[in-house]
Amino acid sequence: MKDSLYTRMTKESWKRDLFSVAGFTAFVTISVAMISLTVMLFVNLTGAIEHLMDVAKTPDFLQMHTGTLQKEEVESFVFERPEVFDYQILSFLNLENSMLTLSEHSLLDNSQDNGLSVQGDGFDYMIDEKNELPDVLPGQVYVPVCYESLYDVKTGDTMEIGGQKLTVAGFIRDSQMNSMMASSKRFLVCEEDYERFKHLGSEEYLIEFLLADGTDVNAFQTAYENAGLPMNGPAITRPLVKMMNTLSDGIMILIILFISVLVLLISLVCIRFMLLTRALSESKEVGIMRAVGISKKEIRKMFLRRYDRLILSGAGLGIILSIVIHYPLSGQMQKLYGVSEESLYKYIYAALSAALIGLGIMFFVLKTLKKLNEMTALKALTGNDEEGRKNHNKLCIVFVTAIAVFLMMIPSNLYSTISSPQFVTYMGIGDGEIRMDMRQGEDSGKDFEKVEAELSKDGQIKEYALYQTSLTPVKLENGTALNMLMEQGDHRKFPVRYSKGSMPARDGEVALSYLLSEDLGLLPGDEIFVQIAGAYQKCRITGIYSDITNGGKTAKLFVEHLDPEERVMWRIAYVTLQEGANRKDFMNRYVNLGAEVVDIGSRVKETYGPTMNQVRQAAVLVKLLSCIIILLVLTMFVRMIIENQRNRISIQKALGIRSKEIKKQFWKSCLPQISLGVILGAIGGCTIGESICGLALKSLGAEGFQFTLDVRMIAINILLGVLAAIAAIYFGSNGINKIKAVECCRGRE
């Protein structure tokens, strides 16, 4: 008897308000879809990267070295280190980008160090898109997979190196240099072709080690450096490789995770008010049941049974939706890293997360329904809480509008920041227009002097500065000795972003990157001893700056006059041109002097291009999702407000007031809440959102992160929020037309 009564009441309730049923299901669907999507993307990314690194046998420690190499020294070191499982020395042929053409696209403006390499012997493999080792024939070349879409390269196209042609046989995934955040890219050729092109470039060595499980890589690196082995180049560890591979798509996943949490919060708030409003609208039925002796527990069970089916349906739809959305968003990561060895896991984890969210919502519904315990039979039959409900609904309009606009702001502001020319200051790069890199080799010092002489008399230049970077021995005050990747030069020109202190501006001053200062526990005002011209000199730390390159651990030493005879890792110059100067002609002229010349804005776009694409996709997805949330939620709340005021509206109609006039009053009462919500959301997106993104980027070395705001994009987000809210009020207020004047006298039919 009771079951049939509950079933009949459930059906009648659903028929009476299909919109609320659809809204409840939609909230569950969106919440489950967003959380499941985040889980699938994260599992897919980490699993694919781990699988790629396992198949490619990524070295645990790699030391790049330019210059002469005594292999016997390395062999002797390995013989004394039992933790070394295997080692090899690979050659990397650095080529000038000006002599490279890929599918009729010149690599002149490419910011990467491009070169040729052969397959590793035992580990550090470059694998094809099937995760297999390609068989490279003479006259063939395998191209880094990240260049496939960048230069629209296809299998069978031609690559030219100094006028000599190779056929593109396929594309490779290079576990070490896959990410555009890695500064070098390897093209795979056979031994015969490597020797054929050897005279066109400068050779660099990759000294690689596989270490036994459990080995402390940092301790091994320290032992390598203390042994005085070749290290004229950056050192790379497996964790750093994994971080660079994860960073690009990881930023997008982090944004989606944050959005998912906020969407879930919105959903729970909306579900709560839907439940309470539904229960209060059926208060007379509840009162009758209470009056005839049906217990609170039984009534609560009836309402819970009504919603558990909706939660189950919403969770199922959410999983399906997350799978559909997952494929376009994961396309880039699958191209770069392939698929995880256990790709089924992402669906298992997605299903588990969906079940967890579903159970959480069920528990939340149960807790909310306990509010019915406060309802006596008399209060249920005569309830008079209309004003309180109206105020709650209006507060929800402010809350939902603010959160939705806030969600739109974050990815938009992050995209405008990353795509801004000023973002280079977070990369430890000066805010110039053009960067010149002098390739290291036997004559690198002479090339450096030629470029400097030409820059000093070039009338097109507004300002320039030269810097050189080396692995510099340093001692701390407690006696600890280490090597720092230190850039020497006049850092008053083209300064980077300093979160604490200021730039080194005179002899004996040095600045540290944020991660390096955190590692060593050093702050502005502390002192270290830096080896300069063969002797240790006391230097004072003047500032802490942001740097998300080279593992985020670098230093800057003030040197007014650079020594071209000093052995360094690389030399660079920053240039700002006079207004009206021909940038392209200027760049071409210095390429002929032996420098690699790139536009700094283009360098940032190349390095963070994949990340920017992902953030842009996330921004579009969030705009669409936020507008749906505003439209759906506000329509629901408007209908709730109208339902709560149904008797009052009926009385107004009985007094001769037309629906049009009542709607006008209703619009006037809702517009202040919408306006307040949009304003709060916009302000929060530019302030709180900045702090949230700053916390994420701080772990990568970007201390003191600030948004570069795009006023046009902010205006678009505000406009979309307002239009969605206006549409919601329009559709929701149409319910006023259905209220009849006679209802105030004889009740709703």
PyMOL commands that set and color helices and strands:
alter all, ss='L'
color gray80, all
select helices_A, chain A and resi 2-16+18-56+71-79+97-99+146-150+191-200+217-226+238-281+283-291+296-337+344-374+377-382+386-418+421-426+444-456+514-520+550-552+583-591+600-644+646-654+659-698+711-738+743-746
alter helices_A, ss='H'
color red, helices_A
select strands_A, chain A and resi 61-66+84-94+100-102+105-106+113-117+126-127+140-144+158-161+164-174+184-188+202-211+235-237+434-438+461-476+481-489+498-501+509-513+527-532+535-545+555-558+570-577+595-599
alter strands_A, ss='S'
color yellow, strands_A
deselect
rebuild
show_as cartoon
